[in-house]
Structures are given as C-alpha cells and as structure tokens.
C-alpha cells in the first residue's frame, strides 16, 4: 500500500475510531470513492458487520441517538433489528450522518447474515456489493474466505451470460451488473451509467480481485486469452462439459432453478443439476438473479422508508432520482 492509499484508508476509518461502537468487519464503498473531488452532497457508504446487532444498536443509540429517526430511537434497538430482519434483508442503514465535514451512510448487519448471503446468495444483496472493489477497513478472515467463493460464483455466472468472445472490460462490467439485474432502483433512482462508472473507476482493483480466478479457468482450458487493442481479451469454451463445470460452481439457489424451485431452505440436500446447453444455464442464472435482486431491493427500499421517516427518505430518494435523471438526459 503506497502513502496515498494508507492516508485514504486512515481517513475512511475515522468514523470507526471516533464515532461508532466497535465492529467485526467494515468496508467502505460507493461512487464517492471513485472521484478525487466528490461534491459536497456526496456520502461515503459503509457496511458494518457486527456479532450481535441488537447489542450494537443498543450501544450506538446511547452514543448517537441522532443517527436514527426520532420514532426509531424512541422504540429502541429491538425495533431496529426487527425492521432490518423482518422487513429488510438483515441490514439497517443510517444515512446522512454528519462526521466532521463529511456525510456518511452506514449499514449494520450481523456477521452470520453477512457470511450466509456472501456464501449462498440467499438474498443476493451484500454478496453483490462484495463482488465489486471495496476498501476493507476492518478485515475478517471468515468473510475473506467466503468471499473467495463469492468471487468465483460471480465469475462463473458472468461467463455463462457472456458470448464466446469478450474483453476483460466486458467481463468486469457483467460481474458488476449482476447485482443490478431486477433492481427496482434502476427504473427511476439510479444512474444509467452506474456500471460503466464503477468499472472504469475501479478497473485495476477489479483485475487484482479476478485475475487469479481467470488464471484458474485458463489452466483448466475453459478460457483462452488474446489481446484486443490495449485490453486483454478472452475466448471461452461454450461446450456442454465446460458449461456444466461453470454451472456446478454456482450457488444452490441457481442450480435448483432447473427443478423449478426457488426455495433456499438450507436443511434440504442439494440436487446436482446438469444443463444441456449454455443458453439453458444462462437462462437459469438470469431468472434467479432478477428475482432475488428485485425482492431484496424492494424489501430494503421499504425498510429504508420506514427506518428513516418520510422527510429523510424523500431527501435520499430525491438525490438518487436527480442523479438518475441527469444520466438519462445528457
């Protein structure tokens, strides 16, 4: 890590040192980190993994009651965790939190819920976030291990969705787009160029994350490399054997789509699925992810409205819609 990276990490970790109770995992993410000079309305986003969300929110409500809407603060930590688990997808966000001269948004999730989503894609919410480059500020060995599985599943899914030949940029764009398939926010409240901005602003971090996995696929004969201008290009084996190898590494929820079942009941034994073509595999990936993302984004949107209260929710949505409108008109 060079001096500028170390300084950036130190700056990003400021709220963890000065503001919030201890956490077991933390990463910063978001479009603000892609710009050297973000505007004054930008927020830095954080995901905080904690062992016991109820205890953490209890302590945080004592330290920072103003981070919560007044009606949530009155109801206490039990209401916070109930809303996150029963209405949302296990994450509770506090947006528009002032820290020094900056504003931040942080989402709090239990470590077990975080690991489960990353490993199984049962909600495909935080797993999608960790498929993209983030600034890890508090590392956790268990999350790092399950995220290696997450990255491989994202790569396999994207290869099934891509044509026979594609560039390295197109691969990362496809990986990035997985978590936006079916997202209700993309209809009216997200920048239409969001995927492009993320990949172009984080191309080298994407390479650092995914090139070791791509090398495995090259060694196995699934991928071959060439050059396309200044970019690395790939040609993949689209045969049945290679397709089934990719498909077999996907989460159980996608493989079960071939049996017409969307449940993710972990008590049931996995059923090994065999696909007869790449198109069939791609259809299963597309159908399941769209459904998962649509449900999770809708649940989390409702959770956000209830948690933040009307005024704050309207402010946040207005900002998102303004940015989305500009991206569609210029």
N, C-alpha and C positions, 0 to 999 in steps of 0.2 A: 504494500500500500504506500503510495507516494504521499508527500506532505500535504498536498491539496485534498486528497481523499481522506487522510487522517483528520484534517481540520473540519471537513464536511461531516464526517461521522461524529466528531465531538460536538459539533453544532446541533446535529439532528438529535443526539442523545440528551440534549439539555432538559427537555420536559421530564425525562425519566429520572434525572438527578434531582431536579428542583421542584417538581410539581406533583408527580403521581406516586402511588404506592409501588413497591417492588413487583416485578413481573418475571415470568419464567422464559418468555420469548417475546421478542419485539422486532418488527421490521417497519421501515418507512417506505412509502411508495407514492405513486401518483404523478400526474403530469407536471406538477410544480418542480419536481426534482429534475425534469428534463430540460428546464430552461435556466440559463445562467442568471437572468434577471426577471424573475417572476413578478407579475403586477401585484399591487398592494392588496387585492382582494383574494389572492390565491391562498389555499390551505395546504399544509403538509399533512398527508394521511399516514396513520399508524395502525398496525394490527398488534394488539397486546394479548399474548397467551398467558393465562393465569391458572394456577392449580385449583382454586376454589373461587368461582365468580361471585358467589354470594358474599363471602368474606371480603373479597377485594372491593366490591362496590360499597360494602358497609364502611370500610376504611376510607374509601375515596369520597363518599358522601359527607363524612366528617371533615375531611381536608378541603374538599372542593364542591360544596353543595351547589354553587353557581354553574357548574358544568352541566347540570341536569335541568330539565324543565321544572318549573315550580311544582307542578302537580305530581311529577315522578319523584321529586325529592321528598314531598310530603308522604308518599306511600312507602318509601323505603326500599332497601336492597332486594327484598323478596319480590316486589312488583317489577323491579328492573330485570331480574333473572327470569321471572315468569314470562314477561313480554318477549324477551330475547328467545326463549326456548319454545314457547307455545305459539307465538305469532310469527316471529322471525325465524332465522335459521341458526340460532345459537350465538349470534353476535349482537352486541349492544353498542351503538355508535353515539358518541357525544361530539357534535360538530360545532364549529365557530367558537372554539375555546381560545381565549387570548393568552398568549405566553410571550412576555416581553413585547417586542414589536411585531410579532408574528401571530398568525392564527393557525390552529391545528384541528384535526379531526381524528379521534381515536376510537377504534372498535375493540371491545373486550370479549374474549372467547375462552372457554375452558380448554385446557390442554388436551383432554381426551376428545372433545368435539373437534378440535383443530386437527389432531392426528387422524381421526376417523375420516374426516372429509378429504384430507390430502391423500390418504391411502386407498379409499374406496370410491371416492366421488359420489358419496351418498347424497350430498347436497350440491356439489359442484359450485361452491361459492368461494371459499378461501383457497381451495385447491387451484382454481383458475388464477387467482391472484399470484400464487407462488410458482406458477408456470412461467411467469414473467420476471424480469430482473427486479430485485428489491434491494434496499440497503438493510442488511441484518445488523441490528444494534445490540440485541441480546440473543446469543446463539443458544441452541438447544440440540443436543446430539440426537435425541429421538426424532425431532422434527426434521433434522437434516437427513436422517436415514430414510424416513418415509417419503421425503420429498424427492429422493433419487428415484423412487418407484413412480412417483407422480410425473416426473420429467420424462421418464421412459414411456409411460402411458400416453402422455401428450404428444410425444414424437410419433409413436405408432399410430395414434388416431389421425394425426395430420398427414402422415404418409398415405394412409388409406383414402383420405379425402383429396389428395393431390393427384395430378396426372402423372404419366410415366416420366416426363422430364420437367424439371423445375429448378429455379435458382435457390441459393441459400436464403436470400431475402424473402422469397415466396414461402419457403418453409417456415421461417420465423413469423411471418405475417399470418400464416394459417394457424400456427400454435397460439399466437396472440388472440386470434379471432374465436377460438373455441369457447371461451367463457362469455362471449357476447352473442352467441347463437341463441336467439329466442329472448334475449334480454329486453324487457318492456321499455327500459330507459332509452334504448337505441331508436325507438319510434319517435321520440319527441324531446328527450332530455340529454342526449349525448352527442358530442361532436362526431359527424360522419367520417372524419379523417382520423379518428382516435387510434385505430390500429396502425395506420401509417406513421403517425407521430410517435407512438411508442416504439415501433421497430426502428425507425430512423434515429430516434434519440437514444436508443439503447442497443445498437447493433453489436458493438463489441462485447457488452455483458451477455447478450444472447449467445454469441459464439463461445464465450467462456463456459456457459451453462450446458450447451448442447453439443459442442463438437466432440467431446469424449464419447457420447452416446452414438453420434453419427459414425464415429470410427468403428464402433462395435458392429453396426449394420454393414459397414463396408467390409469388415473382416469376415462377416457371415455371408457375404455375397448378395445381400438384399439391395445394397446401393453401390453404384459406381460413380466416380467423380470425374468432372471435366471443368473447363473454365468457360465463363460467359462474360466477355469483356473483362472488367476488373473483379467480377464476382466468381465465387465457386458455384458450379452447377452440378446437378445430380441426375442420374437416371436410375429408376428403381425397377426391380423385378416385380412384375404385376401378375405372375403366375399363381396358381392355386396354393402351392406349397408355401411360397413366401407370404402370400396374403394371410394364410392361416397362422403362420408364425407371428405375424404382427397382431392379428386378431386375438390370439391366445394370451397376449400380454396385456390386453385391455381389462378395465375393471369388470367385475362380475355383472354389474347392472347393464352394461352394454351387451355382453355375451348372452345374457338371459333374454334380450330383446328377440332373439331368434325363436324363443319359445312363446313369445307374445306376453311376457310377464315383466312388469316394471318394478315389482317389489324389490326392496334391498334388505330383506329380513336376513340378518347375518346368522341366524340359527339354522337356516336351511343350507344343505350342502350344495356347492357349486355344480352346475351341469356343464360339462365340456361341450362347446359348440363348434361345429365345423361349417365353414362357409364355402359355397361352391364358386364364388366369384368375388372380385374386388368391389364390384358395384353393390353386391349384397352386403358386404362388410361396411362399405361407406354409408349405405342407407341406414344400417343399424346405429352407427356412430352418430349420424346427423339427427336421427329421430330421437334418440335417448337424450343427447345433449341439449337439443332445443327444448325438450320437455322439462328437463331438470333445471336449466337456466331460467326458463320462463316462470316456473313455480317458485324457485328460490328468489329471483329478483322481485316478483310480485309480493311475496311474503315479507321480504326485507324492506320493501318500499312502504308497506302498511305499518310495519314495526317502527320505521323511522318517523312516519307521520304521528303515530300515537305517542312515541317517546319524546319527540321534540316539541309537540304542541303546534298549533296552527301557524303562528307567526314565524317561528324558526323554520318549520318545514316549507312554508311558502317562500321564504328567503332563499333557502338552499335550492329548491326546485326552480325558482326564478333565475338564479345564477346559471344552473345547468341548461335551462331552456334557452337563455340568451346566447350562451356559447354554442349550443346546437344550432340555433337559428342562423348565427353568423357563418357557421361552417357550411350551411346549405345555400347561402345567398351570395357567397363570394368565391 
